[in-house]
Amino acid sequence: MPEEPASQLAAPPPPPAPMPEPEEAEPELAPPPPPPAAMPEGATEAPDLVVN
């Protein structure tokens, strides 16, 4: 009996690597940040946001 079939059974081909999901799945894993709220210029709570 040839050894070829034996080698195939002993070492089956590796499973196909999981391909990355379509872009539709990206928002589910990392939803985009909400739009910045329009805060008044005198807001001292978040001076970093009002750098302009």
C-alpha positions in Angstrom: 0.0 0.0 0.0 1.4 3.4 -0.9 2.3 5.7 2.0 0.7 8.7 0.3 -2.8 8.2 1.7 -1.4 7.4 5.1 0.4 10.8 5.3 -2.8 12.6 4.3 -4.7 10.9 7.1 -2.0 11.6 9.6 -1.7 15.3 8.7 -5.0 16.6 7.4 -4.9 20.1 5.8 -5.2 23.0 8.3 -8.7 24.6 8.6 -9.2 27.7 6.5 -8.2 30.9 8.5 -11.2 32.9 9.5 -11.5 35.8 7.1 -12.1 39.3 8.5 -15.8 40.2 8.7 -17.2 42.8 6.3 -17.1 46.5 7.2 -20.7 46.1 8.5 -19.3 44.3 11.5 -16.8 47.0 12.4 -19.3 49.5 13.8 -20.6 46.8 16.1 -17.2 46.1 17.6 -16.2 49.8 17.8 -19.1 52.2 17.3 -18.1 55.7 16.1 -17.9 58.3 18.9 -21.1 60.5 19.2 -20.9 64.0 17.6 -19.4 66.6 20.0 -22.2 68.4 21.9 -22.4 72.1 21.1 -21.1 73.5 24.5 -21.1 77.2 25.2 -17.8 79.1 24.9 -17.8 79.8 28.6 -17.9 76.1 29.5 -15.0 75.5 31.9 -15.8 71.8 32.4 -14.1 70.8 29.2 -11.7 73.5 28.2 -9.8 70.9 26.1 -12.7 70.6 23.7 -13.0 74.4 23.3 -9.4 75.0 22.2 -10.4 77.1 19.2 
